[in-house]
Amino acid sequence: MHAMFRVMSRLCLAIAAILFEGSLLAAADGWRVLPLLANGHIDPGWVQVGWGGFAIEAGALRTAPDPRGLGLLVYRRERLGDCQIRVVFKVEQAKANSGVYVRLSDGIFEQIGKPGAAFDRSSGKISKPTMEAMKASAERDEGPWYAVHHGYEVQIMDTGDAYHRTGAIYSLAPSSAKPKPGEWRTMVITLEGERVLVDLDGERVTAFDAAASAAVPPRKNWPEPKREPKRPAAGYIGLQNHDPGDIVWFKEVSVRPLPIR
C-alpha cells in the first residue's frame, strides 16, 4: 500500500510539474485572456450598451442583433493603454457586419440603459421617420453611437470597400484584408500612441496614425465617426452587434503589453 502511495504521489508531482511548465510556456508570450464566459453566462466584466446583445454558442459569444438598432458589449473592468489586443472571430457570411472598438472614452458607461432612437422595420424595411430619428440620435452621441464618435472601430465585414472592410479603422484608414467567411480568423490590434495597427492572420492589413490628420478622409456618411473628438490614450474595448442577420462569433479576446523592440 505504501509503495503504491509513493508511486501515485510521484505521478501526481510529475503531472503537476508538466502543467506548471505548460502554464509558464502559455504565459511566455505575454497574452492575458479577458474572460468572455463565466458559469454558463457572459462574464459580468462585460456590459451591453444599446440594442441587442450576445448569446453563448459552442463556447463562444455570438451576436444577437435587434431590429431596433446596433449595440455594443463593453469590457468595463479596465482601461487599456498602449498594448496589443488579440481577437479570434468568425463571420457567418461575408456581409455580416460587426467590429471591435478600442480607445473608448469613459462616457460610454453613461449610455447604459439609454439605447437612443429605435428603428421601426414593421413594414419589412426601416421607416423614414425612424431613420431620421436615428440619424439625429447618432449626431447626439446617444447609446452605442457614443462609441462610434468617442472610440475607434476596427471593422469586421468582408464585403465593404477598403475603408469599410474587415481590418479597416472604420472610414479612417483602409484595409487590404481578403474575405474568409466561415473561417476562424485572428486579429491583432496594436495601440501605440496615436497609431492603431491591425494584423489579420499574421499579415499587416491596416496602419492608422491619428496624428497624421491630413491623411484622414473627410466624413462622408452619417454612420461614420466624427473626426474631431480626441480618443483617450487609455480607453475601453467593445464588441459590436449590428443588424438582423449579421452573425459573428467571438471565441477569444486577449491583451498583452507592447513587445519590446
TORLO-621121 format. One record per residue (C-alpha): residue number from 1; x negated, y, z; residue in three letters. Coordinates in pm, 1 decimal. Example, Ala and Ser with C-alpha at 12.3 -4.5 7.8 and 13.67 -1.06 7.14 Angstrom:
<nodes>
node i 1 px -1230.0 py -450.0 pz 780.0 aa ALA
node i 2 px -1367.0 py -106.0 pz 714.0 aa SER
</nodes>
This chain:
<nodes>
node i 1 px 0.0 py 0.0 pz 0.0 aa MET
node i 2 px -278.4 py 241.6 pz 93.4 aa HIS
node i 3 px -467.2 py 161.3 pz -225.4 aa ALA
node i 4 px -156.3 py 231.6 pz -432.6 aa MET
node i 5 px -103.9 py 557.2 pz -245.4 aa PHE
node i 6 px -462.0 py 664.3 pz -322.8 aa ARG
node i 7 px -413.7 py 581.4 pz -690.7 aa VAL
node i 8 px -89.3 py 778.0 pz -708.0 aa MET
node i 9 px -246.7 py 1071.8 pz -526.8 aa SER
node i 10 px -537.6 py 1081.6 pz -770.3 aa ARG
node i 11 px -297.7 py 1056.9 pz -1063.8 aa LEU
node i 12 px -91.0 py 1348.3 pz -929.7 aa CYS
node i 13 px -404.1 py 1557.4 pz -879.2 aa LEU
node i 14 px -519.0 py 1479.1 pz -1232.8 aa ALA
node i 15 px -183.3 py 1578.7 pz -1377.4 aa ILE
node i 16 px -183.5 py 1899.3 pz -1170.6 aa ALA
node i 17 px -532.7 py 1983.1 pz -1296.0 aa ALA
node i 18 px -423.8 py 1932.0 pz -1658.3 aa ILE
node i 19 px -115.3 py 2150.0 pz -1608.8 aa LEU
node i 20 px -321.1 py 2420.0 pz -1437.3 aa PHE
node i 21 px -576.2 py 2419.5 pz -1717.9 aa GLU
node i 22 px -293.0 py 2440.9 pz -1970.5 aa GLY
node i 23 px -142.3 py 2739.5 pz -1790.9 aa SER
node i 24 px -477.3 py 2916.5 pz -1799.6 aa LEU
node i 25 px -506.1 py 2849.7 pz -2171.6 aa LEU
node i 26 px -149.5 py 2970.2 pz -2229.0 aa ALA
node i 27 px -227.2 py 3296.1 pz -2046.3 aa ALA
node i 28 px -570.8 py 3341.3 pz -2200.6 aa ALA
node i 29 px -433.9 py 3542.4 pz -2494.4 aa ASP
node i 30 px -254.9 py 3776.5 pz -2253.9 aa GLY
node i 31 px 104.9 py 3723.3 pz -2366.6 aa TRP
node i 32 px 367.4 py 3754.3 pz -2093.6 aa ARG
node i 33 px 719.8 py 3633.9 pz -2170.3 aa VAL
node i 34 px 1014.2 py 3861.1 pz -2094.3 aa LEU
node i 35 px 1287.5 py 3614.6 pz -1994.6 aa PRO
node i 36 px 1590.6 py 3605.7 pz -2221.2 aa LEU
node i 37 px 1785.7 py 3340.6 pz -2027.7 aa LEU
node i 38 px 1834.9 py 3255.1 pz -1661.0 aa ALA
node i 39 px 2053.0 py 2974.1 pz -1522.9 aa ASN
node i 40 px 2250.6 py 2938.8 pz -1843.2 aa GLY
node i 41 px 2318.8 py 3312.2 pz -1876.1 aa HIS
node i 42 px 2147.0 py 3612.7 pz -2030.1 aa ILE
node i 43 px 1875.9 py 3717.4 pz -1787.2 aa ASP
node i 44 px 2000.8 py 4006.6 pz -1567.8 aa PRO
node i 45 px 1699.5 py 4210.6 pz -1670.9 aa GLY
node i 46 px 1886.7 py 4282.6 pz -1994.7 aa TRP
node i 47 px 2185.7 py 4517.6 pz -2011.5 aa VAL
node i 48 px 2424.3 py 4583.2 pz -2300.5 aa GLN
node i 49 px 2486.3 py 4931.4 pz -2439.1 aa VAL
node i 50 px 2760.9 py 4992.3 pz -2694.6 aa GLY
node i 51 px 2990.0 py 4739.4 pz -2862.5 aa TRP
node i 52 px 2949.2 py 4366.1 pz -2899.1 aa GLY
node i 53 px 2677.2 py 4169.9 pz -2729.4 aa GLY
node i 54 px 2482.5 py 3846.0 pz -2743.3 aa PHE
node i 55 px 2566.8 py 3479.1 pz -2693.6 aa ALA
node i 56 px 2344.8 py 3187.1 pz -2594.7 aa ILE
node i 57 px 2293.0 py 2921.4 pz -2858.8 aa GLU
node i 58 px 2038.7 py 2637.8 pz -2858.9 aa ALA
node i 59 px 1817.7 py 2809.9 pz -2603.8 aa GLY
node i 60 px 1809.6 py 3141.7 pz -2790.9 aa ALA
node i 61 px 2006.6 py 3465.3 pz -2797.8 aa LEU
node i 62 px 2244.3 py 3506.1 pz -3092.1 aa ARG
node i 63 px 2402.0 py 3834.0 pz -3192.3 aa THR
node i 64 px 2774.7 py 3856.0 pz -3117.7 aa ALA
node i 65 px 2881.9 py 4161.5 pz -3321.0 aa PRO
node i 66 px 3202.6 py 4356.0 pz -3259.3 aa ASP
node i 67 px 3407.5 py 4510.1 pz -3543.8 aa PRO
node i 68 px 3427.8 py 4832.3 pz -3341.7 aa ARG
node i 69 px 3058.0 py 4910.0 pz -3386.7 aa GLY
node i 70 px 2698.0 py 4828.2 pz -3311.9 aa LEU
node i 71 px 2538.7 py 4759.2 pz -2975.8 aa GLY
node i 72 px 2203.6 py 4715.3 pz -2807.8 aa LEU
node i 73 px 2068.5 py 4478.0 pz -2543.9 aa LEU
node i 74 px 1809.0 py 4673.3 pz -2344.3 aa VAL
node i 75 px 1538.1 py 4529.8 pz -2118.7 aa TYR
node i 76 px 1564.4 py 4750.6 pz -1811.6 aa ARG
node i 77 px 1300.2 py 4605.9 pz -1579.9 aa ARG
node i 78 px 1005.2 py 4802.1 pz -1714.2 aa GLU
node i 79 px 886.0 py 5072.2 pz -1946.9 aa ARG
node i 80 px 625.7 py 4966.3 pz -2198.3 aa LEU
node i 81 px 342.6 py 5199.9 pz -2291.6 aa GLY
node i 82 px 64.2 py 5111.2 pz -2532.0 aa ASP
node i 83 px 88.6 py 4735.6 pz -2582.3 aa CYS
node i 84 px 185.7 py 4462.0 pz -2824.9 aa GLN
node i 85 px 533.8 py 4311.4 pz -2838.4 aa ILE
node i 86 px 594.4 py 3971.8 pz -2994.3 aa ARG
node i 87 px 944.1 py 3882.9 pz -3113.4 aa VAL
node i 88 px 1039.5 py 3545.1 pz -3260.1 aa VAL
node i 89 px 1362.9 py 3570.6 pz -3459.5 aa PHE
node i 90 px 1566.4 py 3414.5 pz -3739.0 aa LYS
node i 91 px 1836.2 py 3562.0 pz -3965.3 aa VAL
node i 92 px 2127.4 py 3353.2 pz -4089.7 aa GLU
node i 93 px 2144.9 py 3535.1 pz -4422.9 aa GLN
node i 94 px 1917.9 py 3783.0 pz -4599.1 aa ALA
node i 95 px 2176.0 py 4059.4 pz -4549.4 aa LYS
node i 96 px 2200.4 py 4004.3 pz -4171.5 aa ALA
node i 97 px 2129.5 py 4336.6 pz -4001.7 aa ASN
node i 98 px 1958.5 py 4379.4 pz -3665.3 aa SER
node i 99 px 1649.3 py 4542.8 pz -3519.2 aa GLY
node i 100 px 1404.3 py 4573.6 pz -3233.4 aa VAL
node i 101 px 1396.4 py 4912.4 pz -3060.1 aa TYR
node i 102 px 1080.3 py 5046.4 pz -2897.1 aa VAL
node i 103 px 983.5 py 5369.0 pz -2718.4 aa ARG
node i 104 px 1340.1 py 5414.7 pz -2588.1 aa LEU
node i 105 px 1394.3 py 5711.3 pz -2356.0 aa SER
node i 106 px 1536.8 py 5668.3 pz -2004.4 aa ASP
node i 107 px 1861.4 py 5831.5 pz -2112.9 aa GLY
node i 108 px 1969.6 py 5506.3 pz -2277.3 aa ILE
node i 109 px 2092.1 py 5385.8 pz -1938.0 aa PHE
node i 110 px 2330.2 py 5681.2 pz -1909.6 aa GLU
node i 111 px 2512.9 py 5525.9 pz -2206.2 aa GLN
node i 112 px 2605.3 py 5203.8 pz -2024.5 aa ILE
node i 113 px 2984.3 py 5173.2 pz -2028.7 aa GLY
node i 114 px 3010.4 py 5463.1 pz -2276.6 aa LYS
node i 115 px 3012.0 py 5299.9 pz -2621.8 aa PRO
node i 116 px 3124.6 py 5609.6 pz -2808.3 aa GLY
node i 117 px 3356.3 py 5603.4 pz -3109.5 aa ALA
node i 118 px 3502.4 py 5279.0 pz -3244.3 aa ALA
node i 119 px 3570.4 py 5168.3 pz -3599.5 aa PHE
node i 120 px 3921.1 py 5058.9 pz -3699.4 aa ASP
node i 121 px 3894.7 py 4774.9 pz -3953.2 aa ARG
node i 122 px 4253.0 py 4651.7 pz -3923.4 aa SER
node i 123 px 4311.2 py 4706.0 pz -4296.3 aa SER
node i 124 px 4006.6 py 4498.9 pz -4384.1 aa GLY
node i 125 px 3774.1 py 4796.2 pz -4416.5 aa LYS
node i 126 px 3671.4 py 5089.6 pz -4198.4 aa ILE
node i 127 px 3938.5 py 5359.3 pz -4190.8 aa SER
node i 128 px 3830.8 py 5708.3 pz -4299.7 aa LYS
node i 129 px 3931.3 py 5879.9 pz -3970.4 aa PRO
node i 130 px 3728.7 py 5634.6 pz -3761.8 aa THR
node i 131 px 3433.2 py 5664.2 pz -3997.4 aa MET
node i 132 px 3431.6 py 6040.4 pz -3944.9 aa GLU
node i 133 px 3468.8 py 5988.6 pz -3569.8 aa ALA
node i 134 px 3171.4 py 5751.2 pz -3571.7 aa MET
node i 135 px 2955.7 py 5999.2 pz -3762.4 aa LYS
node i 136 px 3036.7 py 6267.6 pz -3504.8 aa ALA
node i 137 px 2967.1 py 6026.1 pz -3219.6 aa SER
node i 138 px 2631.3 py 5937.0 pz -3372.9 aa ALA
node i 139 px 2535.0 py 6304.1 pz -3403.1 aa GLU
node i 140 px 2615.8 py 6346.8 pz -3032.2 aa ARG
node i 141 px 2378.0 py 6058.5 pz -2949.9 aa ASP
node i 142 px 2658.3 py 5857.6 pz -2788.3 aa GLU
node i 143 px 2638.0 py 5493.1 pz -2687.0 aa GLY
node i 144 px 2395.7 py 5289.3 pz -2898.9 aa PRO
node i 145 px 2333.4 py 5590.9 pz -3121.6 aa TRP
node i 146 px 2126.8 py 5737.4 pz -2840.4 aa TYR
node i 147 px 1873.2 py 5462.5 pz -2913.1 aa ALA
node i 148 px 1871.4 py 5547.6 pz -3284.5 aa VAL
node i 149 px 1769.3 py 5907.4 pz -3212.4 aa HIS
node i 150 px 1556.0 py 5855.9 pz -2899.7 aa HIS
node i 151 px 1354.8 py 5549.2 pz -2995.2 aa GLY
node i 152 px 1213.6 py 5372.7 pz -3298.6 aa TYR
node i 153 px 1391.1 py 5082.4 pz -3467.1 aa GLU
node i 154 px 1182.1 py 4809.2 pz -3624.8 aa VAL
node i 155 px 1433.1 py 4689.5 pz -3879.6 aa GLN
node i 156 px 1548.0 py 4333.0 pz -3937.2 aa ILE
node i 157 px 1729.8 py 4291.7 pz -4271.4 aa MET
node i 158 px 1582.9 py 4124.1 pz -4577.6 aa ASP
node i 159 px 1793.0 py 4295.6 pz -4844.9 aa THR
node i 160 px 1709.2 py 4660.6 pz -4776.5 aa GLY
node i 161 px 1470.4 py 4882.3 pz -4969.8 aa ASP
node i 162 px 1116.4 py 4936.1 pz -4841.4 aa ALA
node i 163 px 1229.9 py 5186.9 pz -4576.3 aa TYR
node i 164 px 1522.7 py 4975.0 pz -4458.8 aa HIS
node i 165 px 1398.2 py 4615.3 pz -4475.8 aa ARG
node i 166 px 1252.9 py 4379.7 pz -4217.5 aa THR
node i 167 px 946.3 py 4531.1 pz -4053.7 aa GLY
node i 168 px 1016.4 py 4891.4 pz -4154.9 aa ALA
node i 169 px 1032.5 py 5165.5 pz -3894.3 aa ILE
node i 170 px 1388.6 py 5238.6 pz -3997.5 aa TYR
node i 171 px 1385.6 py 5514.5 pz -4262.7 aa SER
node i 172 px 1049.6 py 5645.1 pz -4131.0 aa LEU
node i 173 px 786.3 py 5404.0 pz -4265.7 aa ALA
node i 174 px 810.6 py 5138.0 pz -4539.4 aa PRO
node i 175 px 757.8 py 4764.1 pz -4508.9 aa SER
node i 176 px 605.8 py 4519.8 pz -4756.3 aa SER
node i 177 px 773.3 py 4215.7 pz -4596.0 aa ALA
node i 178 px 917.4 py 3938.8 pz -4811.2 aa LYS
node i 179 px 1256.4 py 3781.4 pz -4726.2 aa PRO
node i 180 px 1272.5 py 3445.5 pz -4548.1 aa LYS
node i 181 px 1632.3 py 3392.9 pz -4435.3 aa PRO
node i 182 px 1695.9 py 3084.8 pz -4225.4 aa GLY
node i 183 px 1335.6 py 3058.3 pz -4102.4 aa GLU
node i 184 px 1189.7 py 3144.6 pz -3764.5 aa TRP
node i 185 px 956.8 py 3442.3 pz -3800.6 aa ARG
node i 186 px 709.5 py 3604.0 pz -3564.9 aa THR
node i 187 px 691.7 py 3981.8 pz -3549.7 aa MET
node i 188 px 416.0 py 4157.8 pz -3355.6 aa VAL
node i 189 px 473.8 py 4527.5 pz -3288.6 aa ILE
node i 190 px 169.1 py 4726.9 pz -3179.7 aa THR
node i 191 px 229.4 py 5050.4 pz -2988.4 aa LEU
node i 192 px -81.1 py 5266.5 pz -2971.8 aa GLU
node i 193 px -37.9 py 5634.1 pz -2900.2 aa GLY
node i 194 px 168.7 py 5783.6 pz -3181.7 aa GLU
node i 195 px 120.4 py 5478.0 pz -3401.1 aa ARG
node i 196 px 354.6 py 5182.4 pz -3450.0 aa VAL
node i 197 px 212.6 py 4889.3 pz -3644.6 aa LEU
node i 198 px 410.0 py 4582.1 pz -3747.4 aa VAL
node i 199 px 272.4 py 4239.8 pz -3837.1 aa ASP
node i 200 px 504.7 py 3970.0 pz -3967.5 aa LEU
node i 201 px 389.5 py 3608.1 pz -3963.9 aa ASP
node i 202 px 30.3 py 3727.1 pz -3926.5 aa GLY
node i 203 px 39.2 py 3986.2 pz -4206.6 aa GLU
node i 204 px 41.7 py 4364.6 pz -4161.9 aa ARG
node i 205 px 358.5 py 4496.4 pz -4327.8 aa VAL
node i 206 px 407.8 py 4842.4 pz -4174.2 aa THR
node i 207 px 194.8 py 5125.6 pz -4036.2 aa ALA
node i 208 px 362.5 py 5436.0 pz -3894.1 aa PHE
node i 209 px 197.7 py 5740.1 pz -3737.5 aa ASP
node i 210 px 439.1 py 5986.8 pz -3579.1 aa ALA
node i 211 px 161.6 py 6246.4 pz -3568.9 aa ALA
node i 212 px 143.7 py 6245.9 pz -3949.6 aa ALA
node i 213 px 478.1 py 6423.9 pz -3988.2 aa SER
node i 214 px 405.0 py 6523.8 pz -4348.6 aa ALA
node i 215 px 426.2 py 6157.5 pz -4447.8 aa ALA
node i 216 px 770.5 py 6107.5 pz -4291.2 aa VAL
node i 217 px 1051.4 py 6136.3 pz -4546.9 aa PRO
node i 218 px 1345.6 py 6364.9 pz -4469.6 aa PRO
node i 219 px 1659.9 py 6220.9 pz -4313.8 aa ARG
node i 220 px 1896.5 py 6125.1 pz -4596.2 aa LYS
node i 221 px 2196.8 py 5949.4 pz -4440.5 aa ASN
node i 222 px 2387.5 py 5988.6 pz -4114.3 aa TRP
node i 223 px 2289.9 py 5646.5 pz -3964.8 aa PRO
node i 224 px 1920.9 py 5733.6 pz -3995.1 aa GLU
node i 225 px 1732.7 py 5867.2 pz -3690.8 aa PRO
node i 226 px 1686.2 py 6234.1 pz -3624.3 aa LYS
node i 227 px 1323.8 py 6328.7 pz -3679.1 aa ARG
node i 228 px 1298.1 py 6595.8 pz -3408.5 aa GLU
node i 229 px 1330.8 py 6418.2 pz -3069.9 aa PRO
node i 230 px 991.1 py 6311.5 pz -2938.4 aa LYS
node i 231 px 982.1 py 5948.7 pz -2835.8 aa ARG
node i 232 px 824.3 py 5877.0 pz -2496.0 aa PRO
node i 233 px 472.3 py 5741.6 pz -2456.1 aa ALA
node i 234 px 620.6 py 5469.2 pz -2235.2 aa ALA
node i 235 px 973.5 py 5351.7 pz -2305.8 aa GLY
node i 236 px 1214.6 py 5060.8 pz -2305.9 aa TYR
node i 237 px 1280.1 py 4796.0 pz -2568.7 aa ILE
node i 238 px 1610.3 py 4664.3 pz -2703.0 aa GLY
node i 239 px 1762.0 py 4411.7 pz -2943.9 aa LEU
node i 240 px 2038.5 py 4531.6 pz -3176.4 aa GLN
node i 241 px 2366.8 py 4364.5 pz -3270.1 aa ASN
node i 242 px 2523.3 py 4517.8 pz -3580.8 aa HIS
node i 243 px 2830.4 py 4441.0 pz -3792.1 aa ASP
node i 244 px 3054.4 py 4131.6 pz -3804.1 aa PRO
node i 245 px 2873.4 py 3859.6 pz -3997.0 aa GLY
node i 246 px 2526.3 py 3991.1 pz -3910.7 aa ASP
node i 247 px 2398.6 py 3684.2 pz -3726.7 aa ILE
node i 248 px 2043.6 py 3690.1 pz -3593.1 aa VAL
node i 249 px 1877.9 py 3470.3 pz -3329.9 aa TRP
node i 250 px 1601.8 py 3571.5 pz -3088.1 aa PHE
node i 251 px 1414.1 py 3297.6 pz -2902.9 aa LYS
node i 252 px 1115.4 py 3486.9 pz -2762.9 aa GLU
node i 253 px 1017.8 py 3837.4 pz -2656.2 aa VAL
node i 254 px 668.2 py 3869.7 pz -2509.0 aa SER
node i 255 px 428.9 py 4154.2 pz -2431.5 aa VAL
node i 256 px 56.2 py 4189.3 pz -2376.2 aa ARG
node i 257 px -198.6 py 4470.4 pz -2335.6 aa PRO
node i 258 px -366.5 py 4602.0 pz -2647.4 aa LEU
node i 259 px -653.7 py 4373.2 pz -2748.0 aa PRO
node i 260 px -1000.0 py 4502.2 pz -2656.2 aa ILE
node i 261 px -1185.3 py 4615.8 pz -2965.8 aa ARG
</nodes>
